[in-house]
């Protein structure tokens, strides 16, 4: 079994200054280099809050964040890669052979049911034993992987610009999101808030900023803004 691990390994330097420069350039008689050097912190904060609140989010596309993510399932990454405006590189089941290094993710609903959990673990163990048997018999890893389950743990590097992250957090921090990707999104949001607190000040599900769009499917206990603070 594995636990979620999320680490920010790279990001645009001075991200909020960059957003402010992009916003100001549209109306300034000087170039971006001068603006980047001379904007005050007060001007930066005012501009960033204005563009985010007004929805002029093209300015946030100039800043990006790269995460190293481990301890997630293939079920999660199948959802994650649906977010189009992002870059991904994932651990390959074709080239990596999982002999003694195979891990998997157990859903809480399985873990909390002792009888089902026992069968789940046994099934995972049997699958992995047969996977190893196939490798030992000369079956290529790219073919043996066909029996590995969605529960298989994987590692992935993800880069998103801030505009896509804001959308990602809107969709995936919602209580209606699947539990594993929601946990990932919350951890990512907590991390980027430390780096760019104004851009992500109001980030999170729609219900933090207005009515819930889920209609009859809305949750009984909506999240609070403090749930997403580091």
C-alpha positions as semicolon CSV with decimal commas, in nm:
position;residue;x (nm);y (nm);z (nm)
1;X;0,000;0,000;0,000
2;X;0,109;0,358;-0,064
3;X;0,026;0,700;0,071
4;X;-0,025;1,019;-0,128
5;X;0,287;1,230;-0,170
6;X;0,275;1,565;-0,349
7;X;0,575;1,793;-0,391
8;X;0,607;2,117;-0,587
9;X;0,938;2,076;-0,769
10;X;0,932;2,387;-0,989
11;X;0,730;2,701;-1,054
12;X;0,750;3,037;-1,228
13;X;0,963;3,275;-1,018
14;X;0,775;3,576;-0,878
15;X;0,444;3,441;-1,008
16;X;0,217;3,721;-0,889
17;X;0,450;3,989;-1,024
18;X;0,430;3,810;-1,360
19;X;0,048;3,809;-1,353
20;X;0,044;4,179;-1,264
21;X;0,289;4,264;-1,543
22;X;0,073;4,080;-1,797
23;X;-0,233;4,266;-1,673
24;X;-0,072;4,610;-1,674
25;X;0,102;4,570;-2,009
26;X;-0,228;4,586;-2,196
27;X;-0,269;4,948;-2,086
28;X;0,088;5,066;-2,034
29;X;0,305;5,282;-2,263
30;X;0,619;5,096;-2,148
31;X;0,733;4,739;-2,204
32;X;0,710;4,428;-1,990
33;X;1,072;4,449;-1,874
34;X;1,020;4,794;-1,721
35;X;0,693;4,688;-1,561
36;X;0,847;4,375;-1,412
37;X;1,123;4,579;-1,249
38;X;0,916;4,873;-1,126
39;X;0,573;4,753;-1,009
40;X;0,532;4,795;-0,633
41;X;0,402;4,518;-0,411
42;X;0,088;4,720;-0,347
43;X;0,026;4,755;-0,722
44;X;0,088;4,383;-0,773
45;X;-0,163;4,275;-0,509
46;X;-0,426;4,518;-0,637
47;X;-0,384;4,411;-1,000
48;X;-0,385;4,037;-0,927
49;X;-0,699;4,058;-0,714
50;X;-0,869;4,262;-0,985
51;X;-0,793;4,029;-1,275
52;X;-0,886;3,714;-1,082
53;X;-1,209;3,861;-0,950
54;X;-1,307;3,999;-1,291
55;X;-1,228;3,674;-1,469
56;X;-0,946;3,809;-1,688
57;X;-0,761;3,483;-1,634
58;X;-0,548;3,490;-1,949
59;X;-0,293;3,676;-1,736
60;X;-0,260;3,373;-1,508
61;X;-0,156;3,153;-1,800
62;X;0,193;3,307;-1,777
63;X;0,270;3,127;-1,453
64;X;0,304;2,752;-1,414
65;X;0,362;2,495;-1,142
66;X;0,519;2,149;-1,166
67;X;0,435;1,874;-0,917
68;X;0,595;1,537;-0,848
69;X;0,313;1,308;-0,737
70;X;0,343;0,959;-0,588
71;X;0,115;0,718;-0,404
72;X;-0,178;0,756;-0,643
73;X;-0,364;0,493;-0,841
74;X;-0,400;0,443;-1,212
75;X;-0,771;0,510;-1,153
76;X;-0,675;0,862;-1,041
77;X;-0,441;0,935;-1,329
78;X;-0,704;0,824;-1,581
79;X;-0,913;1,113;-1,444
80;X;-0,622;1,354;-1,411
81;X;-0,518;1,342;-1,776
82;X;-0,864;1,456;-1,881
83;X;-0,747;1,805;-1,785
84;X;-0,622;1,905;-2,128
85;X;-0,416;2,218;-2,068
86;X;-0,146;2,041;-1,873
87;X;0,168;1,835;-1,930
88;X;0,216;1,484;-1,793
89;X;0,491;1,224;-1,770
90;X;0,395;0,902;-1,592
91;X;0,584;0,597;-1,470
92;X;0,560;0,336;-1,744
93;X;0,415;-0,009;-1,682
94;X;0,568;-0,106;-2,015
95;X;0,929;-0,046;-1,916
96;X;0,921;-0,072;-1,535
97;X;0,897;-0,429;-1,406
98;X;0,719;-0,459;-1,073
99;X;0,883;-0,750;-0,896
100;X;0,944;-0,641;-0,536
101;X;0,835;-0,283;-0,592
102;X;0,462;-0,326;-0,655
103;X;0,229;-0,105;-0,450
104;X;-0,142;-0,039;-0,468
105;X;-0,410;0,196;-0,339
106;X;-0,699;0,075;-0,122
107;X;-1,020;0,284;-0,129
108;X;-1,153;0,382;0,217
109;X;-1,484;0,205;0,153
110;X;-1,289;-0,117;0,104
111;X;-1,049;-0,058;0,391
112;X;-1,337;0,008;0,631
113;X;-1,505;-0,323;0,548
114;X;-1,282;-0,595;0,704
115;X;-1,434;-0,885;0,512
116;X;-1,417;-0,708;0,177
117;X;-1,071;-0,568;0,253
118;X;-0,935;-0,916;0,316
119;X;-1,066;-1,036;-0,020
120;X;-0,937;-0,721;-0,189
121;X;-0,585;-0,773;-0,055
122;X;-0,593;-1,141;-0,152
123;X;-0,706;-1,056;-0,504
124;X;-0,431;-0,794;-0,545
125;X;-0,175;-1,042;-0,412
126;X;-0,290;-1,315;-0,651
127;X;-0,280;-1,079;-0,948
128;X;0,070;-0,966;-0,864
129;X;0,194;-1,321;-0,816
130;X;0,062;-1,416;-1,157
131;X;0,214;-1,098;-1,305
132;X;0,555;-1,202;-1,165
133;X;0,500;-1,555;-1,296
134;X;0,441;-1,420;-1,645
135;X;0,756;-1,207;-1,629
136;X;0,959;-1,508;-1,511
137;X;0,815;-1,712;-1,799
138;X;0,945;-1,458;-2,047
139;X;0,627;-1,261;-2,109
140;X;0,718;-0,901;-2,189
141;X;0,632;-0,645;-1,922
142;X;0,424;-0,456;-2,178
143;X;0,201;-0,765;-2,205
144;X;0,207;-0,881;-1,843
145;X;0,081;-0,537;-1,737
146;X;-0,258;-0,613;-1,896
147;X;-0,373;-0,782;-1,575
148;X;-0,258;-0,509;-1,336
149;X;-0,559;-0,337;-1,174
150;X;-0,661;0,028;-1,157
151;X;-0,550;0,012;-0,794
152;X;-0,185;-0,006;-0,905
153;X;0,022;0,274;-0,754
154;X;0,187;0,509;-1,001
155;X;0,408;0,816;-1,010
156;X;0,351;1,117;-1,232
157;X;0,491;1,463;-1,298
158;X;0,228;1,725;-1,371
159;X;0,269;2,082;-1,496
160;X;-0,024;2,322;-1,516
161;X;-0,053;2,694;-1,562
162;X;-0,248;2,882;-1,300
163;X;-0,559;2,920;-1,513
164;X;-0,588;2,543;-1,555
165;X;-0,514;2,493;-1,185
166;X;-0,799;2,727;-1,092
167;X;-1,032;2,518;-1,309
168;X;-0,886;2,195;-1,172
169;X;-0,950;2,309;-0,815
170;X;-1,304;2,419;-0,900
171;X;-1,392;2,073;-1,031
172;X;-1,179;1,843;-0,817
173;X;-1,195;2,008;-0,473
174;X;-1,573;1,971;-0,482
175;X;-1,724;1,713;-0,248
176;X;-1,880;1,553;-0,557
177;X;-1,534;1,469;-0,692
178;X;-1,402;1,115;-0,654
179;X;-1,228;1,084;-0,315
180;X;-0,874;1,018;-0,438
181;X;-0,845;1,298;-0,690
182;X;-1,018;1,532;-0,445
183;X;-0,749;1,458;-0,185
184;X;-0,482;1,524;-0,447
185;X;-0,642;1,853;-0,555
186;X;-0,669;1,975;-0,196
187;X;-0,300;1,901;-0,132
188;X;-0,199;2,079;-0,454
189;X;-0,411;2,381;-0,362
190;X;-0,257;2,404;-0,016
191;X;0,089;2,402;-0,175
192;X;0,029;2,669;-0,441
193;X;-0,144;2,897;-0,190
194;X;0,192;2,929;-0,014
195;X;0,360;3,038;-0,337
196;X;0,087;3,252;-0,488
197;X;-0,164;3,337;-0,216
198;X;-0,350;3,608;-0,406
199;X;-0,400;3,419;-0,733
200;X;-0,538;3,122;-0,538
201;X;-0,707;3,323;-0,263
202;X;-1,059;3,221;-0,373
203;X;-0,961;2,890;-0,535
204;X;-1,164;2,579;-0,464
205;X;-1,513;2,450;-0,547
206;X;-1,779;2,682;-0,686
207;X;-1,970;2,687;-0,358
208;X;-1,695;2,899;-0,199
209;X;-1,777;3,181;-0,440
210;X;-2,151;3,146;-0,496
211;X;-2,439;2,900;-0,535
212;X;-2,356;2,534;-0,581
213;X;-2,402;2,434;-0,948
214;X;-2,468;2,068;-0,866
215;X;-2,842;2,121;-0,815
216;X;-3,012;1,825;-0,646
217;X;-2,672;1,654;-0,615
218;X;-2,522;1,923;-0,393
219;X;-2,364;1,803;-0,070
220;X;-2,533;1,843;0,267
221;X;-2,221;1,980;0,436
222;X;-2,036;2,208;0,192
223;X;-1,663;2,268;0,241
224;X;-1,526;2,581;0,406
225;X;-1,250;2,804;0,271
226;X;-1,035;2,706;0,569
227;X;-1,042;2,342;0,448
228;X;-0,799;2,443;0,176
229;X;-0,552;2,642;0,387
230;X;-0,206;2,499;0,441
